[in-house]
Amino acid sequence: MQSLLNRDISPSCKYCLLGRMSPDKKSILCVKRGVMSLESSCRRFKYDPLKRQPPRLPKIGQFSREDFE
């Protein structure tokens, strides 16, 4: 499982400090380069750990109190 603060993440505009998600969520609006695709990157990439979405945990089935006795 990857840590959210892992610095070994491949550069991607969707994790960059300089980029913002467009309203249609299909591209990134970059301060330096303009409109970029989600997976593109440039040399000005600065990792922002707060933009990472952790993977959702699988749902656990319904258990009753007797299951744990």
PDB file with SEQRES, HELIX, SHEET and CRYST1 records, atoms N, CA, C and O in Angstrom:
SEQRES   1 A   69  MET GLN SER LEU LEU ASN ARG ASP ILE SER PRO SER CYS          
SEQRES   2 A   69  LYS TYR CYS LEU LEU GLY ARG MET SER PRO ASP LYS LYS          
SEQRES   3 A   69  SER ILE LEU CYS VAL LYS ARG GLY VAL MET SER LEU GLU          
SEQRES   4 A   69  SER SER CYS ARG ARG PHE LYS TYR ASP PRO LEU LYS ARG          
SEQRES   5 A   69  GLN PRO PRO ARG LEU PRO LYS ILE GLY GLN PHE SER ARG          
SEQRES   6 A   69  GLU ASP PHE GLU                                              
HELIX    1 AA1 CYS A   13  TYR A   15  5                                   3    
HELIX    2 AA2 PRO A   49  LYS A   51  5                                   3    
HELIX    3 AA3 ARG A   65  PHE A   68  5                                   4    
SHEET    1 AA1 3 GLY A  19  MET A  21  0                                        
SHEET    2 AA1 3 SER A  27  CYS A  30 -1                                        
SHEET    3 AA1 3 GLY A  34  SER A  37 -1                                        
CRYST1    1.000    1.000    1.000  90.00  90.00  90.00 P 1           1          
ATOM      1  N   MET A   1       0.843  -1.180   0.000  1.00  0.00           N  
ATOM      2  CA  MET A   1       0.000   0.000   0.000  1.00  0.00           C  
ATOM      3  C   MET A   1       0.887   1.241   0.000  1.00  0.00           C  
ATOM      4  O   MET A   1       1.821   1.335   0.797  1.00  0.00           O  
ATOM      5  N   GLN A   2       0.606   2.179  -0.874  1.00  0.00           N  
ATOM      6  CA  GLN A   2       1.414   3.393  -0.964  1.00  0.00           C  
ATOM      7  C   GLN A   2       0.991   4.401   0.086  1.00  0.00           C  
ATOM      8  O   GLN A   2      -0.186   4.525   0.423  1.00  0.00           O  
ATOM      9  N   SER A   3       1.960   5.102   0.583  1.00  0.00           N  
ATOM     10  CA  SER A   3       1.694   6.183   1.523  1.00  0.00           C  
ATOM     11  C   SER A   3       1.278   7.427   0.748  1.00  0.00           C  
ATOM     12  O   SER A   3       1.696   7.619  -0.394  1.00  0.00           O  
ATOM     13  N   LEU A   4       0.462   8.265   1.363  1.00  0.00           N  
ATOM     14  CA  LEU A   4       0.063   9.513   0.707  1.00  0.00           C  
ATOM     15  C   LEU A   4       1.228  10.473   0.565  1.00  0.00           C  
ATOM     16  O   LEU A   4       1.222  11.324  -0.324  1.00  0.00           O  
ATOM     17  N   LEU A   5       2.220  10.351   1.420  1.00  0.00           N  
ATOM     18  CA  LEU A   5       3.357  11.267   1.390  1.00  0.00           C  
ATOM     19  C   LEU A   5       4.538  10.699   0.628  1.00  0.00           C  
ATOM     20  O   LEU A   5       5.642  11.233   0.725  1.00  0.00           O  
ATOM     21  N   ASN A   6       4.335   9.640  -0.121  1.00  0.00           N  
ATOM     22  CA  ASN A   6       5.388   9.001  -0.890  1.00  0.00           C  
ATOM     23  C   ASN A   6       5.910   9.967  -1.960  1.00  0.00           C  
ATOM     24  O   ASN A   6       5.143  10.441  -2.798  1.00  0.00           O  
ATOM     25  N   ARG A   7       7.179  10.247  -1.929  1.00  0.00           N  
ATOM     26  CA  ARG A   7       7.786  11.178  -2.896  1.00  0.00           C  
ATOM     27  C   ARG A   7       8.198  10.498  -4.197  1.00  0.00           C  
ATOM     28  O   ARG A   7       8.639  11.175  -5.125  1.00  0.00           O  
ATOM     29  N   ASP A   8       8.067   9.181  -4.285  1.00  0.00           N  
ATOM     30  CA  ASP A   8       8.477   8.449  -5.479  1.00  0.00           C  
ATOM     31  C   ASP A   8       7.333   8.270  -6.463  1.00  0.00           C  
ATOM     32  O   ASP A   8       7.304   7.283  -7.199  1.00  0.00           O  
ATOM     33  N   ILE A   9       6.405   9.190  -6.489  1.00  0.00           N  
ATOM     34  CA  ILE A   9       5.262   9.126  -7.392  1.00  0.00           C  
ATOM     35  C   ILE A   9       5.660   9.722  -8.731  1.00  0.00           C  
ATOM     36  O   ILE A   9       6.308  10.767  -8.791  1.00  0.00           O  
ATOM     37  N   SER A  10       5.266   9.050  -9.801  1.00  0.00           N  
ATOM     38  CA  SER A  10       5.610   9.577 -11.124  1.00  0.00           C  
ATOM     39  C   SER A  10       4.893  10.909 -11.340  1.00  0.00           C  
ATOM     40  O   SER A  10       3.726  11.043 -10.973  1.00  0.00           O  
ATOM     41  N   PRO A  11       5.563  11.881 -11.922  1.00  0.00           N  
ATOM     42  CA  PRO A  11       4.957  13.199 -12.123  1.00  0.00           C  
ATOM     43  C   PRO A  11       3.692  13.126 -12.961  1.00  0.00           C  
ATOM     44  O   PRO A  11       3.661  12.465 -13.999  1.00  0.00           O  
ATOM     45  N   SER A  12       2.666  13.799 -12.510  1.00  0.00           N  
ATOM     46  CA  SER A  12       1.395  13.873 -13.209  1.00  0.00           C  
ATOM     47  C   SER A  12       0.753  15.200 -12.844  1.00  0.00           C  
ATOM     48  O   SER A  12       0.777  15.610 -11.684  1.00  0.00           O  
ATOM     49  N   CYS A  13       0.184  15.866 -13.827  1.00  0.00           N  
ATOM     50  CA  CYS A  13      -0.414  17.180 -13.573  1.00  0.00           C  
ATOM     51  C   CYS A  13      -1.528  17.132 -12.535  1.00  0.00           C  
ATOM     52  O   CYS A  13      -1.781  18.129 -11.858  1.00  0.00           O  
ATOM     53  N   LYS A  14      -2.196  15.997 -12.398  1.00  0.00           N  
ATOM     54  CA  LYS A  14      -3.296  15.933 -11.431  1.00  0.00           C  
ATOM     55  C   LYS A  14      -2.802  15.953  -9.989  1.00  0.00           C  
ATOM     56  O   LYS A  14      -3.607  16.169  -9.084  1.00  0.00           O  
ATOM     57  N   TYR A  15      -1.497  15.736  -9.735  1.00  0.00           N  
ATOM     58  CA  TYR A  15      -0.926  15.812  -8.394  1.00  0.00           C  
ATOM     59  C   TYR A  15      -0.041  17.038  -8.212  1.00  0.00           C  
ATOM     60  O   TYR A  15       0.632  17.155  -7.187  1.00  0.00           O  
ATOM     61  N   CYS A  16      -0.022  17.946  -9.166  1.00  0.00           N  
ATOM     62  CA  CYS A  16       0.894  19.086  -9.133  1.00  0.00           C  
ATOM     63  C   CYS A  16       0.309  20.252  -8.326  1.00  0.00           C  
ATOM     64  O   CYS A  16      -0.891  20.521  -8.372  1.00  0.00           O  
ATOM     65  N   LEU A  17       1.173  20.921  -7.602  1.00  0.00           N  
ATOM     66  CA  LEU A  17       0.802  22.079  -6.809  1.00  0.00           C  
ATOM     67  C   LEU A  17       0.343  23.238  -7.688  1.00  0.00           C  
ATOM     68  O   LEU A  17      -0.481  24.046  -7.258  1.00  0.00           O  
ATOM     69  N   LEU A  18       0.855  23.330  -8.897  1.00  0.00           N  
ATOM     70  CA  LEU A  18       0.561  24.450  -9.787  1.00  0.00           C  
ATOM     71  C   LEU A  18      -0.709  24.278 -10.608  1.00  0.00           C  
ATOM     72  O   LEU A  18      -1.163  25.228 -11.246  1.00  0.00           O  
ATOM     73  N   GLY A  19      -1.290  23.085 -10.602  1.00  0.00           N  
ATOM     74  CA  GLY A  19      -2.461  22.819 -11.437  1.00  0.00           C  
ATOM     75  C   GLY A  19      -3.757  22.761 -10.638  1.00  0.00           C  
ATOM     76  O   GLY A  19      -3.758  22.445  -9.449  1.00  0.00           O  
ATOM     77  N   ARG A  20      -4.849  23.070 -11.308  1.00  0.00           N  
ATOM     78  CA  ARG A  20      -6.192  22.987 -10.731  1.00  0.00           C  
ATOM     79  C   ARG A  20      -7.061  22.169 -11.677  1.00  0.00           C  
ATOM     80  O   ARG A  20      -6.918  22.263 -12.896  1.00  0.00           O  
ATOM     81  N   MET A  21      -7.952  21.373 -11.121  1.00  0.00           N  
ATOM     82  CA  MET A  21      -8.853  20.563 -11.936  1.00  0.00           C  
ATOM     83  C   MET A  21      -9.845  21.469 -12.661  1.00  0.00           C  
ATOM     84  O   MET A  21     -10.394  22.399 -12.069  1.00  0.00           O  
ATOM     85  N   SER A  22     -10.069  21.194 -13.935  1.00  0.00           N  
ATOM     86  CA  SER A  22     -11.036  21.981 -14.702  1.00  0.00           C  
ATOM     87  C   SER A  22     -12.449  21.613 -14.251  1.00  0.00           C  
ATOM     88  O   SER A  22     -12.647  20.556 -13.652  1.00  0.00           O  
ATOM     89  N   PRO A  23     -13.428  22.466 -14.529  1.00  0.00           N  
ATOM     90  CA  PRO A  23     -14.805  22.172 -14.112  1.00  0.00           C  
ATOM     91  C   PRO A  23     -15.365  20.865 -14.681  1.00  0.00           C  
ATOM     92  O   PRO A  23     -16.190  20.218 -14.036  1.00  0.00           O  
ATOM     93  N   ASP A  24     -14.924  20.471 -15.887  1.00  0.00           N  
ATOM     94  CA  ASP A  24     -15.422  19.227 -16.475  1.00  0.00           C  
ATOM     95  C   ASP A  24     -14.639  18.002 -16.007  1.00  0.00           C  
ATOM     96  O   ASP A  24     -14.977  16.882 -16.391  1.00  0.00           O  
ATOM     97  N   LYS A  25     -13.614  18.183 -15.196  1.00  0.00           N  
ATOM     98  CA  LYS A  25     -12.787  17.117 -14.613  1.00  0.00           C  
ATOM     99  C   LYS A  25     -12.088  16.244 -15.668  1.00  0.00           C  
ATOM    100  O   LYS A  25     -11.789  15.077 -15.414  1.00  0.00           O  
ATOM    101  N   LYS A  26     -11.833  16.815 -16.845  1.00  0.00           N  
ATOM    102  CA  LYS A  26     -11.160  16.081 -17.915  1.00  0.00           C  
ATOM    103  C   LYS A  26      -9.775  16.632 -18.213  1.00  0.00           C  
ATOM    104  O   LYS A  26      -9.024  16.031 -18.981  1.00  0.00           O  
ATOM    105  N   SER A  27      -9.426  17.770 -17.615  1.00  0.00           N  
ATOM    106  CA  SER A  27      -8.117  18.368 -17.853  1.00  0.00           C  
ATOM    107  C   SER A  27      -7.696  19.181 -16.633  1.00  0.00           C  
ATOM    108  O   SER A  27      -8.476  19.394 -15.704  1.00  0.00           O  
ATOM    109  N   ILE A  28      -6.450  19.625 -16.660  1.00  0.00           N  
ATOM    110  CA  ILE A  28      -5.874  20.409 -15.579  1.00  0.00           C  
ATOM    111  C   ILE A  28      -5.586  21.808 -16.096  1.00  0.00           C  
ATOM    112  O   ILE A  28      -5.081  21.974 -17.206  1.00  0.00           O  
ATOM    113  N   LEU A  29      -5.903  22.806 -15.298  1.00  0.00           N  
ATOM    114  CA  LEU A  29      -5.594  24.195 -15.637  1.00  0.00           C  
ATOM    115  C   LEU A  29      -4.322  24.573 -14.899  1.00  0.00           C  
ATOM    116  O   LEU A  29      -4.332  24.770 -13.683  1.00  0.00           O  
ATOM    117  N   CYS A  30      -3.232  24.674 -15.637  1.00  0.00           N  
ATOM    118  CA  CYS A  30      -1.907  24.918 -15.063  1.00  0.00           C  
ATOM    119  C   CYS A  30      -1.583  26.404 -15.086  1.00  0.00           C  
ATOM    120  O   CYS A  30      -1.878  27.101 -16.056  1.00  0.00           O  
ATOM    121  N   VAL A  31      -0.977  26.875 -14.016  1.00  0.00           N  
ATOM    122  CA  VAL A  31      -0.561  28.276 -13.917  1.00  0.00           C  
ATOM    123  C   VAL A  31       0.532  28.581 -14.938  1.00  0.00           C  
ATOM    124  O   VAL A  31       0.551  29.670 -15.511  1.00  0.00           O  
ATOM    125  N   LYS A  32       1.434  27.646 -15.170  1.00  0.00           N  
ATOM    126  CA  LYS A  32       2.585  27.863 -16.044  1.00  0.00           C  
ATOM    127  C   LYS A  32       2.342  27.490 -17.507  1.00  0.00           C  
ATOM    128  O   LYS A  32       2.836  28.170 -18.405  1.00  0.00           O  
ATOM    129  N   ARG A  33       1.575  26.402 -17.760  1.00  0.00           N  
ATOM    130  CA  ARG A  33       1.467  25.871 -19.121  1.00  0.00           C  
ATOM    131  C   ARG A  33       0.074  25.922 -19.731  1.00  0.00           C  
ATOM    132  O   ARG A  33      -0.093  25.557 -20.895  1.00  0.00           O  
ATOM    133  N   GLY A  34      -0.920  26.359 -18.989  1.00  0.00           N  
ATOM    134  CA  GLY A  34      -2.275  26.432 -19.534  1.00  0.00           C  
ATOM    135  C   GLY A  34      -3.040  25.141 -19.333  1.00  0.00           C  
ATOM    136  O   GLY A  34      -2.911  24.505 -18.286  1.00  0.00           O  
ATOM    137  N   VAL A  35      -3.828  24.742 -20.308  1.00  0.00           N  
ATOM    138  CA  VAL A  35      -4.638  23.529 -20.217  1.00  0.00           C  
ATOM    139  C   VAL A  35      -3.765  22.318 -20.521  1.00  0.00           C  
ATOM    140  O   VAL A  35      -3.099  22.258 -21.555  1.00  0.00           O  
ATOM    141  N   MET A  36      -3.779  21.346 -19.592  1.00  0.00           N  
ATOM    142  CA  MET A  36      -2.965  20.133 -19.735  1.00  0.00           C  
ATOM    143  C   MET A  36      -3.852  18.918 -19.518  1.00  0.00           C  
ATOM    144  O   MET A  36      -4.898  19.015 -18.876  1.00  0.00           O  
ATOM    145  N   SER A  37      -3.435  17.767 -20.054  1.00  0.00           N  
ATOM    146  CA  SER A  37      -4.186  16.534 -19.806  1.00  0.00           C  
ATOM    147  C   SER A  37      -3.866  16.032 -18.398  1.00  0.00           C  
ATOM    148  O   SER A  37      -2.874  16.449 -17.801  1.00  0.00           O  
ATOM    149  N   LEU A  38      -4.695  15.148 -17.872  1.00  0.00           N  
ATOM    150  CA  LEU A  38      -4.534  14.659 -16.503  1.00  0.00           C  
ATOM    151  C   LEU A  38      -3.201  13.944 -16.280  1.00  0.00           C  
ATOM    152  O   LEU A  38      -2.590  14.099 -15.223  1.00  0.00           O  
ATOM    153  N   GLU A  39      -2.749  13.175 -17.249  1.00  0.00           N  
ATOM    154  CA  GLU A  39      -1.548  12.354 -17.081  1.00  0.00           C  
ATOM    155  C   GLU A  39      -0.261  13.029 -17.553  1.00  0.00           C  
ATOM    156  O   GLU A  39       0.820  12.464 -17.382  1.00  0.00           O  
ATOM    157  N   SER A  40      -0.350  14.207 -18.135  1.00  0.00           N  
ATOM    158  CA  SER A  40       0.864  14.872 -18.611  1.00  0.00           C  
ATOM    159  C   SER A  40       1.610  15.512 -17.442  1.00  0.00           C  
ATOM    160  O   SER A  40       1.082  15.611 -16.335  1.00  0.00           O  
ATOM    161  N   SER A  41       2.831  15.940 -17.700  1.00  0.00           N  
ATOM    162  CA  SER A  41       3.633  16.628 -16.683  1.00  0.00           C  
ATOM    163  C   SER A  41       4.695  17.465 -17.377  1.00  0.00           C  
ATOM    164  O   SER A  41       4.943  17.307 -18.573  1.00  0.00           O  
ATOM    165  N   CYS A  42       5.316  18.351 -16.621  1.00  0.00           N  
ATOM    166  CA  CYS A  42       6.400  19.168 -17.164  1.00  0.00           C  
ATOM    167  C   CYS A  42       7.505  19.260 -16.120  1.00  0.00           C  
ATOM    168  O   CYS A  42       7.394  18.668 -15.046  1.00  0.00           O  
ATOM    169  N   ARG A  43       8.545  19.980 -16.418  1.00  0.00           N  
ATOM    170  CA  ARG A  43       9.693  20.057 -15.507  1.00  0.00           C  
ATOM    171  C   ARG A  43       9.399  20.901 -14.273  1.00  0.00           C  
ATOM    172  O   ARG A  43      10.166  20.859 -13.311  1.00  0.00           O  
ATOM    173  N   ARG A  44       8.332  21.650 -14.275  1.00  0.00           N  
ATOM    174  CA  ARG A  44       7.969  22.475 -13.113  1.00  0.00           C  
ATOM    175  C   ARG A  44       7.079  21.734 -12.116  1.00  0.00           C  
ATOM    176  O   ARG A  44       6.518  22.349 -11.209  1.00  0.00           O  
ATOM    177  N   PHE A  45       6.948  20.425 -12.279  1.00  0.00           N  
ATOM    178  CA  PHE A  45       6.098  19.612 -11.414  1.00  0.00           C  
ATOM    179  C   PHE A  45       6.527  19.733  -9.950  1.00  0.00           C  
ATOM    180  O   PHE A  45       7.697  19.548  -9.613  1.00  0.00           O  
ATOM    181  N   LYS A  46       5.556  20.046  -9.089  1.00  0.00           N  
ATOM    182  CA  LYS A  46       5.772  20.091  -7.639  1.00  0.00           C  
ATOM    183  C   LYS A  46       4.670  19.255  -7.005  1.00  0.00           C  
ATOM    184  O   LYS A  46       3.489  19.579  -7.126  1.00  0.00           O  
ATOM    185  N   TYR A  47       5.056  18.191  -6.336  1.00  0.00           N  
ATOM    186  CA  TYR A  47       4.111  17.246  -5.763  1.00  0.00           C  
ATOM    187  C   TYR A  47       3.309  17.869  -4.628  1.00  0.00           C  
ATOM    188  O   TYR A  47       3.875  18.487  -3.727  1.00  0.00           O  
ATOM    189  N   ASP A  48       1.987  17.704  -4.674  1.00  0.00           N  
ATOM    190  CA  ASP A  48       1.086  18.161  -3.619  1.00  0.00           C  
ATOM    191  C   ASP A  48       0.363  16.938  -3.061  1.00  0.00           C  
ATOM    192  O   ASP A  48      -0.550  16.428  -3.710  1.00  0.00           O  
ATOM    193  N   PRO A  49       0.745  16.449  -1.870  1.00  0.00           N  
ATOM    194  CA  PRO A  49       0.135  15.224  -1.329  1.00  0.00           C  
ATOM    195  C   PRO A  49      -1.349  15.366  -1.025  1.00  0.00           C  
ATOM    196  O   PRO A  49      -2.046  14.355  -0.934  1.00  0.00           O  
ATOM    197  N   LEU A  50      -1.850  16.567  -0.865  1.00  0.00           N  
ATOM    198  CA  LEU A  50      -3.267  16.759  -0.557  1.00  0.00           C  
ATOM    199  C   LEU A  50      -4.178  16.512  -1.757  1.00  0.00           C  
ATOM    200  O   LEU A  50      -5.393  16.397  -1.593  1.00  0.00           O  
ATOM    201  N   LYS A  51      -3.611  16.429  -2.955  1.00  0.00           N  
ATOM    202  CA  LYS A  51      -4.416  16.172  -4.144  1.00  0.00           C  
ATOM    203  C   LYS A  51      -4.605  14.688  -4.419  1.00  0.00           C  
ATOM    204  O   LYS A  51      -5.389  14.319  -5.293  1.00  0.00           O  
ATOM    205  N   ARG A  52      -3.911  13.846  -3.700  1.00  0.00           N  
ATOM    206  CA  ARG A  52      -4.054  12.405  -3.892  1.00  0.00           C  
ATOM    207  C   ARG A  52      -5.322  11.911  -3.231  1.00  0.00           C  
ATOM    208  O   ARG A  52      -5.626  12.306  -2.105  1.00  0.00           O  
ATOM    209  N   GLN A  53      -6.057  11.066  -3.898  1.00  0.00           N  
ATOM    210  CA  GLN A  53      -7.241  10.432  -3.344  1.00  0.00           C  
ATOM    211  C   GLN A  53      -6.861   9.014  -2.941  1.00  0.00           C  
ATOM    212  O   GLN A  53      -6.512   8.207  -3.803  1.00  0.00           O  
ATOM    213  N   PRO A  54      -6.918   8.688  -1.648  1.00  0.00           N  
ATOM    214  CA  PRO A  54      -6.570   7.325  -1.250  1.00  0.00           C  
ATOM    215  C   PRO A  54      -7.598   6.332  -1.788  1.00  0.00           C  
ATOM    216  O   PRO A  54      -8.773   6.669  -1.931  1.00  0.00           O  
ATOM    217  N   PRO A  55      -7.161   5.120  -2.085  1.00  0.00           N  
ATOM    218  CA  PRO A  55      -8.115   4.130  -2.596  1.00  0.00           C  
ATOM    219  C   PRO A  55      -9.137   3.775  -1.510  1.00  0.00           C  
ATOM    220  O   PRO A  55      -8.806   3.707  -0.326  1.00  0.00           O  
ATOM    221  N   ARG A  56     -10.367   3.553  -1.932  1.00  0.00           N  
ATOM    222  CA  ARG A  56     -11.415   3.190  -0.983  1.00  0.00           C  
ATOM    223  C   ARG A  56     -11.211   1.764  -0.499  1.00  0.00           C  
ATOM    224  O   ARG A  56     -10.817   0.885  -1.266  1.00  0.00           O  
ATOM    225  N   LEU A  57     -11.484   1.545   0.782  1.00  0.00           N  
ATOM    226  CA  LEU A  57     -11.410   0.210   1.341  1.00  0.00           C  
ATOM    227  C   LEU A  57     -12.645  -0.579   0.921  1.00  0.00           C  
ATOM    228  O   LEU A  57     -13.725  -0.005   0.779  1.00  0.00           O  
ATOM    229  N   PRO A  58     -12.499  -1.876   0.724  1.00  0.00           N  
ATOM    230  CA  PRO A  58     -13.677  -2.656   0.351  1.00  0.00           C  
ATOM    231  C   PRO A  58     -14.680  -2.681   1.497  1.00  0.00           C  
ATOM    232  O   PRO A  58     -14.304  -2.661   2.669  1.00  0.00           O  
ATOM    233  N   LYS A  59     -15.953  -2.724   1.143  1.00  0.00           N  
ATOM    234  CA  LYS A  59     -16.992  -2.754   2.159  1.00  0.00           C  
ATOM    235  C   LYS A  59     -17.000  -4.107   2.853  1.00  0.00           C  
ATOM    236  O   LYS A  59     -16.850  -5.152   2.219  1.00  0.00           O  
ATOM    237  N   ILE A  60     -17.176  -4.064   4.143  1.00  0.00           N  
ATOM    238  CA  ILE A  60     -17.274  -5.277   4.935  1.00  0.00           C  
ATOM    239  C   ILE A  60     -18.749  -5.637   5.025  1.00  0.00           C  
ATOM    240  O   ILE A  60     -19.604  -4.764   5.177  1.00  0.00           O  
ATOM    241  N   GLY A  61     -19.035  -6.914   4.930  1.00  0.00           N  
ATOM    242  CA  GLY A  61     -20.422  -7.367   5.004  1.00  0.00           C  
ATOM    243  C   GLY A  61     -21.038  -7.068   6.358  1.00  0.00           C  
ATOM    244  O   GLY A  61     -20.330  -6.728   7.306  1.00  0.00           O  
ATOM    245  N   GLN A  62     -22.323  -7.190   6.450  1.00  0.00           N  
ATOM    246  CA  GLN A  62     -23.034  -6.946   7.699  1.00  0.00           C  
ATOM    247  C   GLN A  62     -22.789  -8.102   8.654  1.00  0.00           C  
ATOM    248  O   GLN A  62     -22.947  -9.265   8.282  1.00  0.00           O  
ATOM    249  N   PHE A  63     -22.407  -7.788   9.873  1.00  0.00           N  
ATOM    250  CA  PHE A  63     -22.176  -8.787  10.903  1.00  0.00           C  
ATOM    251  C   PHE A  63     -23.132  -8.550  12.063  1.00  0.00           C  
ATOM    252  O   PHE A  63     -23.561  -7.425  12.318  1.00  0.00           O  
ATOM    253  N   SER A  64     -23.446  -9.606  12.739  1.00  0.00           N  
ATOM    254  CA  SER A  64     -24.284  -9.483  13.929  1.00  0.00           C  
ATOM    255  C   SER A  64     -23.395  -9.603  15.168  1.00  0.00           C  
ATOM    256  O   SER A  64     -22.229  -9.982  15.063  1.00  0.00           O  
ATOM    257  N   ARG A  65     -23.928  -9.290  16.300  1.00  0.00           N  
ATOM    258  CA  ARG A  65     -23.188  -9.360  17.554  1.00  0.00           C  
ATOM    259  C   ARG A  65     -22.750 -10.802  17.836  1.00  0.00           C  
ATOM    260  O   ARG A  65     -21.698 -11.014  18.438  1.00  0.00           O  
ATOM    261  N   GLU A  66     -23.542 -11.800  17.410  1.00  0.00           N  
ATOM    262  CA  GLU A  66     -23.209 -13.200  17.653  1.00  0.00           C  
ATOM    263  C   GLU A  66     -21.971 -13.637  16.872  1.00  0.00           C  
ATOM    264  O   GLU A  66     -21.285 -14.572  17.286  1.00  0.00           O  
ATOM    265  N   ASP A  67     -21.678 -12.985  15.765  1.00  0.00           N  
ATOM    266  CA  ASP A  67     -20.501 -13.339  14.968  1.00  0.00           C  
ATOM    267  C   ASP A  67     -19.208 -13.102  15.748  1.00  0.00           C  
ATOM    268  O   ASP A  67     -18.190 -13.716  15.428  1.00  0.00           O  
ATOM    269  N   PHE A  68     -19.214 -12.258  16.729  1.00  0.00           N  
ATOM    270  CA  PHE A  68     -17.997 -11.911  17.454  1.00  0.00           C  
ATOM    271  C   PHE A  68     -17.938 -12.531  18.851  1.00  0.00           C  
ATOM    272  O   PHE A  68     -17.047 -12.214  19.639  1.00  0.00           O  
ATOM    273  N   GLU A  69     -18.882 -13.408  19.151  1.00  0.00           N  
ATOM    274  CA  GLU A  69     -18.868 -14.065  20.458  1.00  0.00           C  
ATOM    275  C   GLU A  69     -18.176 -15.390  20.412  1.00  0.00           C  
ATOM    276  O   GLU A  69     -18.078 -16.072  21.432  1.00  0.00           O  
TER     277      GLU A  69                                                      
END                                                                             
